[in-house]
Amino acid sequence: MADAQHSGGAAAALGAAADPVTARLHATRLGLWLIAGTLAIRQVAAVLTTPRGSRLTDLETWVGPSGVLHVKGSLYESTQFTGTPFGGLVLKPLTRAAEQALGWGWTFGTLLLVVALGLIAARALPDPVGRRTSLLAAPVAISLLMLSLPVRNALRLGQTSIIPVLLVLLGCFVVRGQRAGGALIGLAAALQPTVLLFVPLLWFTRRRRAAVSSAVTFAVCTALAWAAMPHDSYTYWVHHVAGVGLGGRADALANQSLHGALLRLGLTGPLETGLFLLLGAAVAVLGLRRAVRYARDGQLLLAVAITGCAAIAVSPTTWQHQLLWVLLAVVGRVGRRASDRYVWPVAVILVITLPAQMMLPHMAVLNPLRDNVVLLAALAAATAVPFLSRASEHYASPVPTPYAPPVPARFRRVPLLPFLRRVLTRPNLLLRVPLLPFLRRVLTRPNLLLELLLIRVTYAAYQQVRLAATGGTISGGRARAERHGDEILSIERFLHIDIEHAVNHAVVKIGWLRDFFDFYYESFHFVVPLTVLGVLYWRRPVDYRWARAALGFATLLALVGFWLYPLAPPRLMPALGIIDTVHGVQDFSQPDYGTLTALTNQYAAMPSLHFGWSLWCGVVIAVVAPKWWMKALGLLHPLCTVSAIVATGNHWVLDAVGGAIVVGAGFGLTYLLSGPRAAGVPATPERQPTAEPALR
């Protein structure tokens, strides 16, 4: 840019043309830094506004008036101190200072460590790094760290788990000289022993001075702690076998290591110990081999992340605040296609920032996966995920994604977000062999794993918002919801559409009709929308993205309605006399009306997503289906649904009106942001004139 400004003619014009791009880039960077700052302030405020007995609980245990660092005997008498003897030796001189500034000083110090960690990680990105990436990487990294569960737990508990990760990154990327860098890594290993896995990484990547320095520093620090506290050192290294048995139970969900996973599976004794040692050795060897390969490829940050993920698995206890290595693995590039490039980073960010309950549904068969989801992510990064080499032609230039041709809109400002284009089916050149025609349909659609992941997380957020709308308890919102129910009933009476009681009691008298509406209400709410999405994904991927966006916007707007206007359905209005045909008789003398209403927010009635989703299905089928009878069946579904929700006493008539409004708004927002539906684009690759050049 500086050269262009000093040139004349065309060069000056080029510089002038680039100014808007530069301005947008700087505005984006400023916005990202504001987000990072806001998240940092929020995390600090969350810690400092927590009552004293509930914040920095680990640090309080260590340095409080009767904490373990004040005990003249062993640090490990209470088993609450989980650090190494060297860690205790370092903390002892800081005891008085930590007590005097336990909240502010420790919290802001930890915050500065997190910022330093994000800056170093952004600086360590492997080449080639574009100017945009280099400018935006730091605030994005700091924001992700602030959102991550390990950092949030470290801030809340007062843990020191960020320090070893920061020392390793300093030794690998900042400090000049192999001996000095190795000394920092050895110091990190003295605080967290599994960091010793970095010694063979340094050795096999021809940084042998650093490897020797790391080993010597670890040995000196450990020997120093042993000389100063022999009893504590014996207790930690021999009696507790490098910390096993300290802190919480080893089979607790917070222990995301192979040892904890095997214990949760019911294995105990010599069998569990032998299997853990065998699996740990295999993970360590595979992880180090992969880390060495990527380090030699010039992706040192990825190599560090892989080694750290292996350390998570092989450690006997890896608590939640020690899992930052998984987040660093987000820098690895996976997938030859542009649309596949987002799957791994999105999966890592979701795993490391959201509770496991939001990742997988609460089903007994999925409990082993849900209980070990972070461990599985670490194992995948260490041993299985096929990260691309920088020598790959797809590393910097993935196979581009062809898009459906835009449809002209009636308004000049539509679409507001033109980059939300609709992906066409993309024929893979290797799948044109007639022997594998069935694979073409699977691999030319939007990435299925990413779609399922986002749908699951969105639904989990939907459940959380529904429950939070009543303050986290059903009884907490009962009075307000019933008051809103009276308001809705008054409006319906004014409009002469208060038919809920009459329809409900008429249906109850006809056994087969009651059974039909009960079955329809319970069975079709999820089955039909998922079926429509599945068919569109398989047969018409362009329409799939259009329909999915409309459904997402409608659901988001419905959540706003649940939050602002909790509403008791007719079946939960005590004075109305509605018979709950689906859930049975409710005990109105109990605040939560029994077990069912304790599970979810039963006051999320306005707008009705039962009707809204069914109307979405009807509209999509009517628009996309090729046969008239298919369109008729599609439109029949919302009619049956509105009959079912009224007949069973689960919704007011006006709830259905609200559902129709949010669905209409969902389609309207889709049109406004991404333009009209790209009609007439086939699912077969033969009629895609824009797809072929993009693949060459």
N, C-alpha and C positions, 0 to 999 in steps of 0.2 A: 504493500500500500504506500509506503514512504517513497519508493522508487517511482511509482505511478504518479504521485503528486508532483514530482520534479520533472516529469516528462511532459511533452506537449502533445496537442492534437488528440489522436485516438487514445493514447495512454491516459490523458487527463479525463477523457470521457469515461473510460473504463473505471477509473478511480471514483468518479462521481456516481457511476451506476452502482458501485459496490457500497457506497456510503449507507443506503437504506438497509442493506444486509448486515453491515457492521453495527448499525444502530439497533436493529432487532436483536442481534446476538448479545450486545451489551445489556439491553433491556431484559432479555431472558436470563442472563447471568445475574443481574441485580435481583430479579424476582426469585431465582433459586437461592441466592444468599439470604433473602428475606425469609424464605420458607425454612431454611436451615436455622436461622436465628430464632424464628418463632418456635420451632420444635425444641431447640435448646432451652429457651426460656420456659417452655411448657414443662419439660422434664425436670428442670431445677425447681420450678414452682410446685410440681407434684410432690417432690421429696420434702421441700421445706415446709409445706403446708400440712404434711401428714403429722398426726400427733406423735410426740416424742417417743412413746413406747412402741410405735409401729414402724418407725423409719430407722434406717441404718442399724438394723437389728444385729447383723453380724459384727459390725464395728463396735457397737455397744457391748456385745458379749466379750470382745477382746480387751477393750480398754476402759470399760466402765468401772465404777467404784469397786466392784468385786470381780472384775473381768479376769480372764485367764492370764493376762500379761502382768497382773498385780500379784498373782499367786506365787509364793516363794517356791512351791513344789513344781510339779510337771505342768507344762502347757496343756497336756492332753488328758488331765485328770477328768475333765468334764466332757471330753470328746467333741466340744463345740468348736475348738480351733482346728481348722482343717489344713492350714498352711504347713510348709516345711519348717524344720527347726531354724533354718537360715532366715526364713520370713519372720519368725518370731524374734530372732536376734535383731533384725533390722527395725522391727516395729517397737521394740522395748524402749529405746531412747526417745521415741516420738509419743510415748504414752501420754505424758502430761500435756504436750501441745495439742494432741488429738482430742483430749478431753475438753480443753479450753475452747476449741473451735470445731467441735464435733460435727455440727451441721453445715455451716457456711463454708468453712475452709476445705473440708474433705469433699463436699459436693462440687464446689467450683474447681478444685484441683482435678477431680475426676473428669469434669466437663472439658477442661483444657487438654487432658490426655486424649479424650475422644476426638477433639478437633485436630490435634496433632496426628492422630492415627489416620483420620480421613485425608488430611493434606499429603501425608507420605504415601498412602495407597493411591491417590490420584496421580502423584508424581511418578509412581512406579509402573504405570501402565505400559505395556510393551509397544514398541514401534510396529507399524506406523500409526501415529496418533495425529488426527486432524486438529486444526486450530480450534474448531468448535468443541471437540471432545476435551481438549486440554483446558479450555476456559470453563467448561461446565462440569468437569469431572469432580472437582473439589467440593462444591456445594452439594452435588448429588450424593457423593460418598458420605459426607457429614450427615446429611438428612437421613440416609439409610441407616447409618450407625445409631442415630438418635431414636429411630423407630424400632430398632432391633430389640428383641427380647433380652439378649445378653447384656446390652448396655443399660436397658431399663432396670434389669435386676441388679446390676452392679451399682447403679446409682441409688436404688431403693434400699439395698442391703448394706451398702458400704463396703463392697468387695474390692479386691485388688487385682482381679482377673484381667483387666485391660493392660496392666503393666507388662506382663510377659509378651503379649502380642506386639505391643509397641516397641519393646526392646529388640525383638527379632527383626521387625521392619527397619528399625534404626540401624541395626548391625548389617542388614543386607543392602540397604538402599541409600543411607545417608552418611554414615561414618566412613571416612576414607582410611584405607589400610586394613589388611585382612586381620591382623592381630587385634586391633581395636574393635572391629566388627564382631570377631569371634568372641571377644571378652563379653560384649553385651549379650550375645546369644547364650553364653555360659552362665551369665548372671540370671537370665530368664529361666534357664533350666534349673538353677538353684532354687527358684521360686516355684516352678512348675516342672517336675522331673521329666514328663513325657516330651518336653521341648528338646531333650537329648536326641530325638529322631533327626534333628537338623544337623547333627554332627556328621552322620554318613552322607547326607545330602551335600554338605560342603565338601567332604572328602572326594566323592565321586564326580563332582563338578569342578575338580582341580583347584579348589580353594583350600588346600590342605593346611596352610598356616592358620587359616580361620578355624578349621576343624580342630586342630590341636589346641589353639587358644581357647575354644569353647570348652573342650573337655578339661583342660587344666583349670580354667576359671571355675567350672562347676565343682571340680574336686577340691580346690582351695576353699571355696565358700562352704561346701559341705563339711570339710575337715575343721574349718574355723568354728562352725556351729557345733560340731561334735566336741571340740575342745572346750568351748564355753558352756555347752549344755549337754553333757554326755548322756544323762538319763533321758532327756527329751529326745535326743537323736536316736538312742536305742529304741525307745518307744515307737517313734515314727517309722524308722526304716526296718526294724526287725519285728517288733510286736504287732504293729499295724500294717506291715508290708507296704511301705510307701504311701501311707494314708488311708488304706482300706479300713473301714470301720469307723472312721471319723466323720462327724457331721451327721446327715440324715441316713436313713436305711439305704443300703446299697441297691435294693430292689425297688426303690422309689422311682416314680416316673421322671423326677428331675434328673436322675442319673442316666444320661444318654450315652452310655458306653456299652460295649459288648458284654461286659460282666453284668451290668444292670439288666440288659435285655435277656440274658440267659436265666438270671434269677427270676425275672418276671414270667418266663416261660415254664417255671416250675423245676428247673434243674438245680441240684444242690450237691455239695460234697465234692469228692475227687473227680467225679464225672464232669461237673460244671467247671472245675478248675482246669482240668486237662483240656476240655473243649475250648475254654476261653484262651488258654495259652496257644493252642494250635491255630485258632482263628485269628488271634492277635498277631501271631508271627506271619501268617499269610497276608493279612492286611498291610502290615508294616513293609513286607518285601515288595508286594505289588505297588503300594503307594509310593515307596521310594524309587522304584524303577520308573514309574510314570513321572514322578517329580524330576528325576535326573534328566529324563528325555525332554521335558518341557523347558527345563532350565537351560540345557544346551541349545534349545530352539530359540532362546531369547525371551521366553516368557517366565521370567524369574518370579514375578508376583504370583502367577498361577502355580508354579512349583512350590512356593512357600505355602500357599493355601492348601494344596494337595497334601503336603507333609503335615500341616496342622490338622487336617481332617483325619488323617491316619492316626495322629496322636490322640484325637478325641475317642476313636474306637478302641485303641489298645490300652488306654488308661483305665485302671480299675474303677475309678469314680470320676465322672465328668459332669459337673453340675451345670445348670442352665446358664449361669453367668460366665462359663468357660467356653462357649460355643461360637465365638466370633470368627473362627477359622472358616466356618461354613459360608459366612457372608462374603469373605474375601474370594471364594471360589466363583463368585458371580462374574469375574473378569474373563473366565474361559469362554471361548466361542465354540458353539455346537451347531451343527447343521449346515448343509451346503446351500439350502434355499433361504431366501430372505425371510419368508414367513415362519421358518423354523427357528430362526436366530433368537426369537424372544422366549422360547419355551423354557430353556434352562434358567436364564436370569429371573424370569417371573416366578418359576417354581422355587428357586432359592430365596427370593425376597419374601414370598408368602410363607414359606416354612420358618424363616428366621424372624418374622415380624408378627405372625398370628399364632394364637394358641392352636394346638393340634386338633381340638374339638371343632374348629372351623374348617379344617382341611378335609376331614373325612366324616361321614355321617356316623351317628351313634348306633352302631350295629355290632353285635357280639362277634360276628365273623371278621370284622375289620379292626377289632380292638388291638391285635398284635401290631398292625400297621400304624394305627393311630398313636399307640403308646410309644412307638419308636421312630416317629416320622423324622425327627432331626438326626438321629443316628443313621437312618437309612439314607438321608441326604448326604451325610458325611461319608458313608461307605461308598455311595455312588460316585461322589467327587474323587475319592481316593483311588478307587479300583475299576470303575466301569464306564463313566461318562466319556464318550469319544471326542475330547477337545481337539479342535483343528490345529494342525501345525502351521506356523507362519509360512512354510514352503508351499502350502496348499493354495491352489488357484482360487479357492472359495474363501480364504481367510479374510481378505480385504474386500473381495468382490463376490458376494454370494449370488446365486442364480436369482435374477430379478423376478418380481411378481407381476404378471400381466393383469391389467384391470379391465373391467367392462367399460365400453365407451360411454362417456357421460351423456345424460339425457337433458336437453335444454329445459330450463325452468321458466316459469312465467314471470318471475321476478328477478331483477338484475343482481340482487345481493344473495340469491340462493344458488349454490349452497354456501353457507357461512364458513364451513370447514371443508374446503375442496379436497384436502388430503384424506378425508374419510371415504376413499374410493372403494368400490366393491370388487373383490378379487374374483377373477375368472377361474375356471378349472384350468389347471396347469399340467399338460402332459409331460411327464418325465421322459426324456429321450431314451432311457434304458428300458422303459416299460412299453415300448411300441412293439415288442415281440409278441406275436399272437398267442404264444404259449402261456402268457401271464395276463390275460385281459382283465381278470377280476382285481388285480392289484392296482390297475390304473384308477379305478373309482375311489379306492381308499387313499392313495397317495397324492391325488390331484385336488383334494379338498382342503379347506382351512385346517390347520393342525388340530387334530382331535384332542390330544392331550391338553393343549392350552385351552381349548373351548370348555372341556369338562372341568378343568381346574377353576376357571373363572366363574362358570355357572355354580359350582359348589360353594365357592367363597361368597359369591353374591347372595346365594340362598341363606348361608350362615349369617351374613350381615342382616338380611331381611328378618331372620328369626330374632337376632339380638335387638334390633330396633323395635320390633313388635313388643318385646318384653320390657325394654327400657321406657317405652311410652307410658307405662304405669308406674314408673319409679322402681322397677325391678321386682315388684310383687303384685299379684293380682288384686289382693285386698286393698292395696294402696290406691288404686284407681277406680274402685267400685262405685263410690258415691258420684264422682264426676261422670263416669260412663253411664250410669243410670239416669242422671240428670239430662245428659245428651239424648238418651233414649226417649225420655218424655218430650224433648223438643222435636225429635223426628216424628214421633207419633202425632203431635199436635199439627205439624205441617201436613202430614198425610191426611189427617182428618179434615183439614181445611181444603185440601185438594180432592177429597173423596176417593182416596186410593188406599185407605187403611184396611187392606183385605187380608192381612197376615193371619188374624185369629180365625176368620171364616174359612180360609183355604186350609189352614192347619187342621182344624177339627173335621172338616169334610174329608180330607185325605186319610186321617187316622181311622175313620170308620170303614175304609175300603182296604182290606188287608194286602192284597196284591199290589195296589197302587202305592201304599205306604212302603212296602218292601222295595219296590222299584225305585222310588225317589231316594230312599236311604242308600241303596246300592249305588245309584248314580252320583249322589253327593260324595260318598266316600271313595269311589273308584276312579272317576273320570277327571278329577281336578288336576292331577299330575300326569296321568297316562296320556291324555289327548295332546296337551302342549308338547310333551317330550316326544311323542310320536310325530307330530307335525315338524318339530325341529329336526328329528332324525331323518325324515323323508326329504326335507329340503336340503339338509346337509349332503345327503347321498345323491339326490337327483338334480337339485337346482341350487348350487352353492351361492350364486349371486343373490337369489331371492332369500336364501338362508340368512345372509348378513343383513339384508334389509329388514326381514321379519324379526330377527333376533334383536336388532337395535331398537325397534319399536316396542318389543316386549320389555326390554331392559328399562327404557324410559318410563313406560307405564308403571312398572313395578316400583321404580324410584319415586315417582310422584305419589303412588299409593302409600309408600312409607311415610312421606310427609303428612298425608292425611291421617294415618294411624297415630303419628306423633302429636299432631295439633288437635285432633278431635277423637279421642277414645270414645267408643260408642258400644253400649251394651246391646247385643242382638235380642230379638224378641224372646228367645228361650230363656234368657237370663234377666228378664224383667219380672220380678215376683208378682206384681199385681195384674199382669196381663193374662195369665192363665194359658200360656202357650205350652203345648206338649212337646218335649224334646224327643223326637222319634229316633234320632241317631245316637245320642249319648246317654239316654236314659234319664230318669228323674234326678234333678239336681237338689241338693240339700241347701236351701237358701238360709238356713240358720248358721251355716259355716261360712267364714269370710271368703274362702277360696272355692266354695261350692264343690269340694271334693278333689280327688286325685287329678282328674282330667284338666281342670282349669289351673292347677298348680304347675303344669308342664309348659304352658305357653300363654300368650296374652289372648284371652277370649274376647277382649274388647276391641280388637282390630277388625271392626265390621265396616267402617266407612273409609274408603270405598270398598266394595266387594270385589276382591281379586278372584273369587270363585267365578263370578260372572264376567269380570274383566278379562281374565285369561281365556275363558270360553268364547267371548266375543272376538278376541284377538285371533283365536283358532278359526272362527267362522269367517272373518274377513280375509285371512290369509288363504284359506281353502277356496273361498269364492273367487279370489283374484287369480290364484295360481292354477287351480285344478283345470284340466282340459275338458272334462265331461260335465254336462249340466247336472246329472244326478249326483256327482261328487260335490258340486257347489251347493246343491240342495241339502245334502247330508251335513255339510259344513255349517250352513246357516241354521240347521235344526238343532245343533249342539248348544248354542247359547240359549235357545228357547227352552230346551229341556233343563238346562242348568238354572235359569232364573225360576222356573217352576219348582225345581228341587230345593233351592235355597229358601224360598218362601214357604213351601209346604212343610219342610222339616223344622221351621222356626229359627233358622240360623241367620237370616238376614231380613232387613226391611226392604220394601220396594225401592226406596230412595237410595239404598246401598248399591243396588244394581245400576241406578242412574249415575251414581258416583263412579262405579266401575267403567261404565261406558265413556264417561268424560275423560278419565285418565288414559284409557286406551286410545281415544281420539287424539288426545294431546301427545301420546307416544308416537303415533304415526305422523302427527304434525311436526314434532321436533325432529324426527328422522328426515322428513322432507326438508325442513329448514336448514339442518346442519349438513346433510350429505346429498341433497338434491332428490329429484324424482326417482322412482324405482326404475332400474334398468330393465325394462320389459323386453321380452323376445330374445334374450341371450340364451342359447342352448347349453346343455350340460356336456355335449360331446365336443372334443377338441377340433373336429374337422372344420367347423365354421367360426373359428376364432382368428381373425386376420391379424390381431395385435399380439397374439401369444407367441407365434413362432420367432419373430425377430428378437424378442426378449430372451429367448433361450440360446441364442447363438453367441 
